Structures are given as C-alpha cells and as structure tokens.
Amino acid sequence: MELRFIGIDPDTDEKNCPRVWIEEERREFVFQGWKAGDALNEKVRSTGPLPDDEAVVRIPLRMVHILRKACDAAEGLDV
C-alpha cells in the first residue's frame, strides 16, 4: 500500500495534526484527524451503525482546500 500525501492542517505544529492522503491502489481517501468523543459517536450512531472496524474522526473546515485537492487527485484516477 502506497500513500500519496495530499496535505496537512495549515494551522498546526506539524507533529500531531490532521492530514489527508490518497491510497491509489485501493482507491481510498485516508484521513488522520482528532478522535470523535462519545457524544459525537452517539450522534453518528443515531443515523446508522458504527461497526467496530470503523472510526469517526474530525477534520477542521479550514482544511476544505486540502479536501478539494484530494478530490481532484482522486478524479484523476478515473474512479
């Protein structure tokens, strides 16, 4: 599995921060973000199950330009 780094939270110390990658072979976005707390997980569960092998992470809205960049890169993969 090879990850293509897309971007990092611009308001960060570059050590512990949200990041975005694309895993081209599996055709997936990969996100590093802050763990959702119990209250947010419960809200998510109110719309459907949250399986044990899945997680909810939070990404700041200031990263919208990085998410767009990731979407543009994904479109180039002919997904």
N, CA, C and O atoms as a GROMACS GRO file, in nm:
protein
  316
    1MET      N    1   0.085  -0.117   0.000
    1MET     CA    2   0.000   0.000   0.000
    1MET      C    3   0.090   0.123   0.000
    1MET      O    4   0.172   0.142   0.090
    2GLU      N    5   0.073   0.205  -0.101
    2GLU     CA    6   0.150   0.329  -0.110
    2GLU      C    7   0.055   0.448  -0.098
    2GLU      O    8  -0.046   0.456  -0.167
    3LEU      N    9   0.091   0.538  -0.009
    3LEU     CA   10   0.008   0.656   0.014
    3LEU      C   11   0.065   0.777  -0.059
    3LEU      O   12   0.185   0.801  -0.058
    4ARG      N   13  -0.025   0.852  -0.123
    4ARG     CA   14   0.014   0.980  -0.181
    4ARG      C   15  -0.032   1.090  -0.086
    4ARG      O   16  -0.151   1.110  -0.066
    5PHE      N   17   0.064   1.160  -0.027
    5PHE     CA   18   0.034   1.266   0.067
    5PHE      C   19  -0.029   1.382  -0.007
    5PHE      O   20   0.022   1.426  -0.110
    6ILE      N   21  -0.142   1.432   0.045
    6ILE     CA   22  -0.212   1.544  -0.018
    6ILE      C   23  -0.192   1.672   0.060
    6ILE      O   24  -0.162   1.776   0.001
    7GLY      N   25  -0.207   1.668   0.192
    7GLY     CA   26  -0.190   1.792   0.267
    7GLY      C   27  -0.207   1.773   0.416
    7GLY      O   28  -0.249   1.668   0.464
    8ILE      N   29  -0.172   1.880   0.487
    8ILE     CA   30  -0.173   1.883   0.632
    8ILE      C   31  -0.248   2.008   0.678
    8ILE      O   32  -0.252   2.108   0.607
    9ASP      N   33  -0.308   2.001   0.794
    9ASP     CA   34  -0.378   2.116   0.852
    9ASP      C   35  -0.284   2.236   0.854
    9ASP      O   36  -0.178   2.230   0.916
   10PRO      N   37  -0.321   2.345   0.787
   10PRO     CA   38  -0.231   2.460   0.779
   10PRO      C   39  -0.210   2.532   0.912
   10PRO      O   40  -0.115   2.609   0.925
   11ASP      N   41  -0.296   2.510   1.010
   11ASP     CA   42  -0.284   2.576   1.140
   11ASP      C   43  -0.234   2.477   1.245
   11ASP      O   44  -0.297   2.461   1.350
   12THR      N   45  -0.123   2.411   1.217
   12THR     CA   46  -0.078   2.304   1.304
   12THR      C   47   0.070   2.317   1.337
   12THR      O   48   0.143   2.397   1.277
   13ASP      N   49   0.113   2.238   1.433
   13ASP     CA   50   0.255   2.233   1.467
   13ASP      C   51   0.329   2.129   1.384
   13ASP      O   52   0.449   2.109   1.404
   14GLU      N   53   0.261   2.064   1.294
   14GLU     CA   54   0.312   1.962   1.203
   14GLU      C   55   0.358   1.834   1.273
   14GLU      O   56   0.428   1.753   1.213
   15LYS      N   57   0.320   1.816   1.399
   15LYS     CA   58   0.353   1.693   1.471
   15LYS      C   59   0.228   1.610   1.496
   15LYS      O   60   0.224   1.492   1.461
   16ASN      N   61   0.129   1.669   1.555
   16ASN     CA   62   0.005   1.599   1.590
   16ASN      C   63  -0.110   1.671   1.521
   16ASN      O   64  -0.173   1.759   1.580
   17CYS      N   65  -0.137   1.635   1.398
   17CYS     CA   66  -0.230   1.716   1.323
   17CYS      C   67  -0.306   1.636   1.219
   17CYS      O   68  -0.262   1.530   1.175
   18PRO      N   69  -0.421   1.688   1.179
   18PRO     CA   70  -0.497   1.625   1.071
   18PRO      C   71  -0.419   1.628   0.939
   18PRO      O   72  -0.354   1.727   0.905
   19ARG      N   73  -0.427   1.517   0.866
   19ARG     CA   74  -0.360   1.504   0.736
   19ARG      C   75  -0.451   1.426   0.642
   19ARG      O   76  -0.543   1.356   0.686
   20VAL      N   77  -0.425   1.439   0.513
   20VAL     CA   78  -0.504   1.369   0.412
   20VAL      C   79  -0.409   1.302   0.312
   20VAL      O   80  -0.311   1.362   0.268
   21TRP      N   81  -0.440   1.177   0.277
   21TRP     CA   82  -0.367   1.103   0.175
   21TRP      C   83  -0.467   1.038   0.080
   21TRP      O   84  -0.587   1.033   0.107
   22ILE      N   85  -0.414   0.989  -0.032
   22ILE     CA   86  -0.490   0.901  -0.120
   22ILE      C   87  -0.412   0.772  -0.133
   22ILE      O   88  -0.291   0.773  -0.157
   23GLU      N   89  -0.481   0.660  -0.116
   23GLU     CA   90  -0.422   0.529  -0.139
   23GLU      C   91  -0.470   0.487  -0.276
   23GLU      O   92  -0.584   0.442  -0.293
   24GLU      N   93  -0.382   0.500  -0.375
   24GLU     CA   94  -0.424   0.486  -0.515
   24GLU      C   95  -0.464   0.344  -0.552
   24GLU      O   96  -0.563   0.326  -0.624
   25GLU      N   97  -0.392   0.244  -0.506
   25GLU     CA   98  -0.423   0.107  -0.545
   25GLU      C   99  -0.562   0.065  -0.498
   25GLU      O  100  -0.638   0.003  -0.572
   26ARG      N  101  -0.594   0.099  -0.374
   26ARG     CA  102  -0.726   0.064  -0.319
   26ARG      C  103  -0.831   0.168  -0.351
   26ARG      O  104  -0.950   0.147  -0.328
   27ARG      N  105  -0.787   0.283  -0.406
   27ARG     CA  106  -0.876   0.392  -0.443
   27ARG      C  107  -0.955   0.441  -0.322
   27ARG      O  108  -1.078   0.441  -0.321
   28GLU      N  109  -0.879   0.484  -0.220
   28GLU     CA  110  -0.940   0.530  -0.096
   28GLU      C  111  -0.876   0.660  -0.049
   28GLU      O  112  -0.758   0.685  -0.072
   29PHE      N  113  -0.957   0.741   0.017
   29PHE     CA  114  -0.905   0.855   0.092
   29PHE      C  115  -0.859   0.801   0.227
   29PHE      O  116  -0.920   0.708   0.281
   30VAL      N  117  -0.754   0.858   0.280
   30VAL     CA  118  -0.706   0.822   0.414
   30VAL      C  119  -0.697   0.952   0.493
   30VAL      O  120  -0.633   1.048   0.449
   31PHE      N  121  -0.761   0.955   0.609
   31PHE     CA  122  -0.764   1.075   0.692
   31PHE      C  123  -0.702   1.048   0.828
   31PHE      O  124  -0.727   0.944   0.889
   32GLN      N  125  -0.623   1.141   0.874
   32GLN     CA  126  -0.580   1.144   1.014
   32GLN      C  127  -0.649   1.265   1.074
   32GLN      O  128  -0.637   1.376   1.022
   33GLY      N  129  -0.719   1.244   1.182
   33GLY     CA  130  -0.790   1.354   1.246
   33GLY      C  131  -0.802   1.329   1.394
   33GLY      O  132  -0.748   1.232   1.448
   34TRP      N  133  -0.872   1.417   1.459
   34TRP     CA  134  -0.895   1.401   1.602
   34TRP      C  135  -1.002   1.297   1.625
   34TRP      O  136  -1.100   1.292   1.551
   35LYS      N  137  -0.984   1.215   1.726
   35LYS     CA  138  -1.085   1.115   1.760
   35LYS      C  139  -1.214   1.183   1.801
   35LYS      O  140  -1.214   1.285   1.870
   36ALA      N  141  -1.323   1.125   1.757
   36ALA     CA  142  -1.454   1.174   1.799
   36ALA      C  143  -1.479   1.127   1.942
   36ALA      O  144  -1.444   1.014   1.976
   37GLY      N  145  -1.537   1.210   2.022
   37GLY     CA  146  -1.571   1.170   2.158
   37GLY      C  147  -1.700   1.091   2.162
   37GLY      O  148  -1.766   1.072   2.059
   38ASP      N  149  -1.734   1.044   2.279
   38ASP     CA  150  -1.854   0.961   2.296
   38ASP      C  151  -1.980   1.031   2.248
   38ASP      O  152  -2.065   0.968   2.184
   39ALA      N  153  -1.994   1.161   2.278
   39ALA     CA  154  -2.115   1.233   2.238
   39ALA      C  155  -2.129   1.237   2.086
   39ALA      O  156  -2.238   1.214   2.034
   40LEU      N  157  -2.021   1.266   2.014
   40LEU     CA  158  -2.027   1.270   1.868
   40LEU      C  159  -2.051   1.131   1.811
   40LEU      O  160  -2.128   1.115   1.716
   41ASN      N  161  -1.986   1.030   1.867
   41ASN     CA  162  -2.010   0.893   1.821
   41ASN      C  163  -2.156   0.854   1.837
   41ASN      O  164  -2.212   0.787   1.750
   42GLU      N  165  -2.217   0.894   1.947
   42GLU     CA  166  -2.360   0.863   1.967
   42GLU      C  167  -2.446   0.934   1.863
   42GLU      O  168  -2.542   0.875   1.814
   43LYS      N  169  -2.414   1.056   1.829
   43LYS     CA  170  -2.489   1.127   1.725
   43LYS      C  171  -2.475   1.056   1.591
   43LYS      O  172  -2.572   1.043   1.516
   44VAL      N  173  -2.354   1.010   1.561
   44VAL     CA  174  -2.331   0.936   1.437
   44VAL      C  175  -2.412   0.807   1.438
   44VAL      O  176  -2.475   0.772   1.339
   45ARG      N  177  -2.411   0.737   1.550
   45ARG     CA  178  -2.487   0.611   1.561
   45ARG      C  179  -2.637   0.634   1.545
   45ARG      O  180  -2.710   0.541   1.509
   46SER      N  181  -2.684   0.753   1.571
   46SER     CA  182  -2.827   0.780   1.555
   46SER      C  183  -2.870   0.776   1.408
   46SER      O  184  -2.989   0.766   1.379
   47THR      N  185  -2.773   0.784   1.317
   47THR     CA  186  -2.805   0.777   1.174
   47THR      C  187  -2.772   0.641   1.114
   47THR      O  188  -2.801   0.616   0.997
   48GLY      N  189  -2.712   0.552   1.194
   48GLY     CA  190  -2.678   0.417   1.147
   48GLY      C  191  -2.570   0.357   1.235
   48GLY      O  192  -2.515   0.426   1.321
   49PRO      N  193  -2.540   0.230   1.213
   49PRO     CA  194  -2.442   0.162   1.298
   49PRO      C  195  -2.301   0.215   1.277
   49PRO      O  196  -2.268   0.269   1.171
   50LEU      N  197  -2.219   0.198   1.379
   50LEU     CA  198  -2.077   0.230   1.372
   50LEU      C  199  -2.002   0.101   1.405
   50LEU      O  200  -1.978   0.070   1.522
   51PRO      N  201  -1.966   0.024   1.300
   51PRO     CA  202  -1.902  -0.106   1.324
   51PRO      C  203  -1.769  -0.092   1.398
   51PRO      O  204  -1.706   0.014   1.396
   52ASP      N  205  -1.729  -0.199   1.463
   52ASP     CA  206  -1.605  -0.199   1.541
   52ASP      C  207  -1.482  -0.169   1.456
   52ASP      O  208  -1.383  -0.118   1.509
   53ASP      N  209  -1.486  -0.200   1.327
   53ASP     CA  210  -1.368  -0.177   1.243
   53ASP      C  211  -1.372  -0.041   1.173
   53ASP      O  212  -1.295  -0.018   1.079
   54GLU      N  213  -1.460   0.049   1.216
   54GLU     CA  214  -1.467   0.183   1.161
   54GLU      C  215  -1.453   0.286   1.273
   54GLU      O  216  -1.476   0.255   1.390
   55ALA      N  217  -1.415   0.408   1.236
   55ALA     CA  218  -1.396   0.514   1.335
   55ALA      C  219  -1.448   0.645   1.278
   55ALA      O  220  -1.454   0.664   1.156
   56VAL      N  221  -1.485   0.734   1.366
   56VAL     CA  222  -1.524   0.869   1.329
   56VAL      C  223  -1.408   0.960   1.368
   56VAL      O  224  -1.363   0.957   1.482
   57VAL      N  225  -1.361   1.040   1.273
   57VAL     CA  226  -1.256   1.138   1.303
   57VAL      C  227  -1.307   1.275   1.263
   57VAL      O  228  -1.393   1.288   1.175
   58ARG      N  229  -1.253   1.377   1.328
   58ARG     CA  230  -1.292   1.514   1.298
   58ARG      C  231  -1.179   1.581   1.220
   58ARG      O  232  -1.062   1.567   1.254
   59ILE      N  233  -1.215   1.653   1.114
   59ILE     CA  234  -1.122   1.728   1.030
   59ILE      C  235  -1.172   1.873   1.029
   59ILE      O  236  -1.290   1.896   1.004
   60PRO      N  237  -1.084   1.971   1.057
   60PRO     CA  238  -1.131   2.110   1.062
   60PRO      C  239  -1.172   2.164   0.925
   60PRO      O  240  -1.113   2.128   0.823
   61LEU      N  241  -1.272   2.249   0.924
   61LEU     CA  242  -1.319   2.309   0.799
   61LEU      C  243  -1.211   2.390   0.729
   61LEU      O  244  -1.217   2.410   0.608
   62ARG      N  245  -1.111   2.438   0.804
   62ARG     CA  246  -1.003   2.514   0.739
   62ARG      C  247  -0.923   2.427   0.642
   62ARG      O  248  -0.840   2.478   0.567
   63MET      N  249  -0.948   2.295   0.643
   63MET     CA  250  -0.879   2.205   0.551
   63MET      C  251  -0.959   2.180   0.424
   63MET      O  252  -0.924   2.090   0.346
   64VAL      N  253  -1.066   2.255   0.400
   64VAL     CA  254  -1.151   2.229   0.284
   64VAL      C  255  -1.070   2.235   0.154
   64VAL      O  256  -1.097   2.157   0.062
   65HIS      N  257  -0.974   2.324   0.144
   65HIS     CA  258  -0.894   2.332   0.020
   65HIS      C  259  -0.809   2.206   0.002
   65HIS      O  260  -0.782   2.167  -0.112
   66ILE      N  261  -0.768   2.143   0.111
   66ILE     CA  262  -0.692   2.019   0.101
   66ILE      C  263  -0.784   1.904   0.062
   66ILE      O  264  -0.744   1.816  -0.016
   67LEU      N  265  -0.905   1.903   0.114
   67LEU     CA  266  -1.001   1.800   0.074
   67LEU      C  267  -1.037   1.813  -0.074
   67LEU      O  268  -1.053   1.713  -0.143
   68ARG      N  269  -1.050   1.938  -0.122
   68ARG     CA  270  -1.075   1.958  -0.266
   68ARG      C  271  -0.958   1.906  -0.349
   68ARG      O  272  -0.976   1.843  -0.453
   69LYS      N  273  -0.837   1.933  -0.301
   69LYS     CA  274  -0.717   1.884  -0.370
   69LYS      C  275  -0.718   1.731  -0.377
   69LYS      O  276  -0.683   1.673  -0.479
   70ALA      N  277  -0.758   1.666  -0.267
   70ALA     CA  278  -0.767   1.521  -0.264
   70ALA      C  279  -0.874   1.471  -0.361
   70ALA      O  280  -0.854   1.370  -0.430
   71CYS      N  281  -0.987   1.541  -0.367
   71CYS     CA  282  -1.092   1.502  -0.462
   71CYS      C  283  -1.046   1.517  -0.605
   71CYS      O  284  -1.073   1.430  -0.688
   72ASP      N  285  -0.976   1.625  -0.634
   72ASP     CA  286  -0.921   1.645  -0.769
   72ASP      C  287  -0.823   1.533  -0.805
   72ASP      O  288  -0.825   1.483  -0.917
   73ALA      N  289  -0.738   1.495  -0.710
   73ALA     CA  290  -0.641   1.388  -0.735
   73ALA      C  291  -0.714   1.256  -0.757
   73ALA      O  292  -0.674   1.177  -0.842
   74ALA      N  293  -0.820   1.232  -0.681
   74ALA     CA  294  -0.897   1.108  -0.696
   74ALA      C  295  -0.965   1.104  -0.832
   74ALA      O  296  -0.969   0.998  -0.896
   75GLU      N  297  -1.018   1.216  -0.878
   75GLU     CA  298  -1.081   1.218  -1.010
   75GLU      C  299  -0.981   1.182  -1.120
   75GLU      O  300  -1.018   1.123  -1.221
   76GLY      N  301  -0.856   1.217  -1.100
   76GLY     CA  302  -0.752   1.182  -1.197
   76GLY      C  303  -0.724   1.034  -1.203
   76GLY      O  304  -0.657   0.988  -1.296
   77LEU      N  305  -0.774   0.957  -1.106
   77LEU     CA  306  -0.754   0.813  -1.105
   77LEU      C  307  -0.864   0.740  -1.182
   77LEU      O  308  -0.865   0.617  -1.187
   78ASP      N  309  -0.955   0.814  -1.241
   78ASP     CA  310  -1.068   0.754  -1.314
   78ASP      C  311  -1.150   0.663  -1.223
   78ASP      O  312  -1.176   0.548  -1.258
   79VAL      N  313  -1.189   0.714  -1.107
   79VAL     CA  314  -1.266   0.632  -1.013
   79VAL      C  315  -1.410   0.623  -1.052
   79VAL      O  316  -1.488   0.558  -0.983
   0.00000   0.00000   0.00000
